[in-house]
């Protein structure tokens, strides 16, 4: 979460909750994290039971970038040790590149046509 908060303006980790002593095997490990990326708040919970599943690409965090330089910078940082599912390019009315980062979280970094019209 610290990586994500460092990449987006007006972002921060809001709080972290830990498993208590009553969960002997999990005591002190992260239970839940709440963080804000720009103006969107997220809550992630880490379940106590072991599981075989990972994040799914059917859910992605969408970010409309203000300009191409911001989009490329975010793309490079999030793509490091991740998986690029579709190369960065123009697709219909958006410039986009779905990818999953090193934590398997899927992202869409869009450069929307109206963002390209904004004055510098």
ZAFI-424606 format. One line per field, with one value per residue (C-alpha): residue in three letters; x, y, z; residue number from 0. Coordinates in steps of 0.001 Angstrom, whole numbers, plus 524288, in hexadecimal, padded with zeros to 5 digits. Layout:
<nodes>
type	(ALA_...) .
px	(X_...) .
py	(Y_...) .
pz	(Z_...) .
seq	(NUM_...) .
</nodes>
This chain:
<nodes>
type	(UNK_UNK_UNK_UNK_UNK_UNK_UNK_UNK_UNK_UNK_UNK_UNK_UNK_UNK_UNK_UNK_UNK_UNK_UNK_UNK_UNK_UNK_UNK_UNK_UNK_UNK_UNK_UNK_UNK_UNK_UNK_UNK_UNK_UNK_UNK_UNK_UNK_UNK_UNK_UNK_UNK_UNK_UNK_UNK_UNK_UNK_UNK_UNK_UNK_UNK_UNK_UNK_UNK_UNK_UNK_UNK_UNK_UNK_UNK_UNK_UNK_UNK_UNK_UNK_UNK_UNK_UNK_UNK_UNK_UNK_UNK_UNK_UNK_UNK_UNK_UNK_UNK_UNK_UNK_UNK_UNK_UNK_UNK_UNK_UNK_UNK_UNK_UNK_UNK_UNK_UNK_UNK_UNK_UNK_UNK_UNK_UNK_UNK_UNK_UNK_UNK_UNK_UNK_UNK_UNK_UNK_UNK_UNK_UNK_UNK_UNK_UNK_UNK_UNK_UNK_UNK_UNK_UNK_UNK_UNK) .
px	(80000_80B6F_80FD1_8025C_800F9_80E3A_809FC_7FD66_7FB4D_7F379_7F4F9_7F829_7F6E2_7EBC3_7EC94_7F18D_7EB21_7F234_7EDD0_7ED89_7F325_7E6A4_7EAF5_7F778_7FCCB_7F969_7FC10_802C5_80078_7F8A7_7E9FB_7E53C_7EAA8_7E2F9_7E944_7E5CE_7EAB9_7E776_7D91D_7D58E_7D636_7D971_7D8B2_7E057_7DE30_7E77F_7DFAD_7E469_7E211_7EC06_7E6F3_7EB33_7E5CE_7EC35_7E728_7DEBC_7E0BE_7D1EB_7D405_7DD7E_7E07F_7DD8E_7E54B_7E304_7F05F_7F1B6_7FBF4_80439_8104D_8088C_802DA_81039_81633_80B47_80BD8_81A70_819AA_80DF0_812D7_81FDB_81FCD_81172_80A46_8066D_7F9E0_7F866_80312_80156_7FA83_7EE69_7E20D_7D5DA_7D3E8_7DE21_7EC9A_7EDBD_7F5AF_7EFBA_7FA35_7FBD3_80676_81024_80568_7FBFA_7F323_7ED95_7EE57_7E8E9_7F05F_7E82B_7EB9E_7DDF9_7DBA7_7D624_7E233_7EA8E_7E2AF_7E582_7EE5B_7FC3E) .
py	(80000_8090D_80748_80ACD_81673_81B80_81B4F_8230D_83100_832F9_824AD_81E3C_81216_8159E_80A9D_7FCD9_7F2C8_7E6C1_7D976_7D90B_7CF6E_7C744_7C30E_7BC7A_7B88F_7C5BE_7CEE4_7DB46_7D8C3_7E25A_7DFFF_7EBE9_7F7F3_803FC_80D69_81884_81A1B_827E5_828D1_81A57_812C7_8043B_7FA0E_7ED5F_7E20B_7D6B5_7CA78_7C18B_7B4DA_7B021_7B0C6_7AD5F_7B963_7C622_7D317_7D210_7DA95_7DC3A_7E6EE_7F1EB_7FF28_8097F_81621_82127_82744_835E2_8349D_82ADA_82D08_82958_81D78_8189D_81ABA_81330_808B4_80697_80613_7FCFE_7F44C_7F1C4_7E341_7E2B9_7DDCE_7E66F_7E0B4_7EA24_7F3A5_80233_80763_80E6D_80647_80CDC_81940_81667_81409_808C0_7FD11_7F33B_7ED0E_7E643_7EAF8_7E2DD_7E056_7DB5B_7E753_7EB33_7F95E_8016B_80E01_8158B_821BF_82609_82E87_83997_838FC_83B4C_847B1_84DD6_859B2_8578B) .
pz	(80000_80283_7F45C_7EF30_7F84D_7F3BE_7E572_7E5FF_7EA57_7F6DF_7FAED_807D5_8101C_81961_82333_82550_82E36_83320_837D6_846A5_85059_84FC8_8420D_846C3_83966_83364_83EE2_83A5E_82BDC_8239F_823D7_81C66_815BF_811D8_8085B_7FF2C_7F145_7ED0F_7F0BA_7F11D_7FDE6_7FDF1_808A3_8076E_810B4_811FE_81566_82045_818D7_80ED1_800D8_7F30A_7EC2C_7E841_7E345_7D726_7CB04_7CA64_7D499_7D1BC_7D77B_7CD4C_7CCE1_7C335_7C13C_7BF40_7B4AB_7AD4C_7B5D5_7C204_7BB23_7B6B7_7C425_7CAE3_7C06B_7C23F_7D111_7D1A8_7C694_7CD78_7D0E6_7CCE2_7C0F0_7B57B_7B014_7A4A4_7A02A_7A27C_79658_7914D_79255_78CE3_7950F_79F67_7A038_7A98A_7ADC5_7B722_7BF98_7CC78_7D574_7DD5B_7E756_7DCC8_7DE0D_7D0BD_7CC66_7C132_7BF05_7B573_7AE04_7AA84_79EB9_7A723_7AFD9_7A3BC_7A0E8_7AE24_7AD77_7B283) .
seq	(0_1_2_3_4_5_6_7_8_9_10_11_12_13_14_15_16_17_18_19_20_21_22_23_24_25_26_27_28_29_30_31_32_33_34_35_36_37_38_39_40_41_42_43_44_45_46_47_48_49_50_51_52_53_54_55_56_57_58_59_60_61_62_63_64_65_66_67_68_69_70_71_72_73_74_75_76_77_78_79_80_81_82_83_84_85_86_87_88_89_90_91_92_93_94_95_96_97_98_99_100_101_102_103_104_105_106_107_108_109_110_111_112_113_114_115_116_117_118_119) .
</nodes>
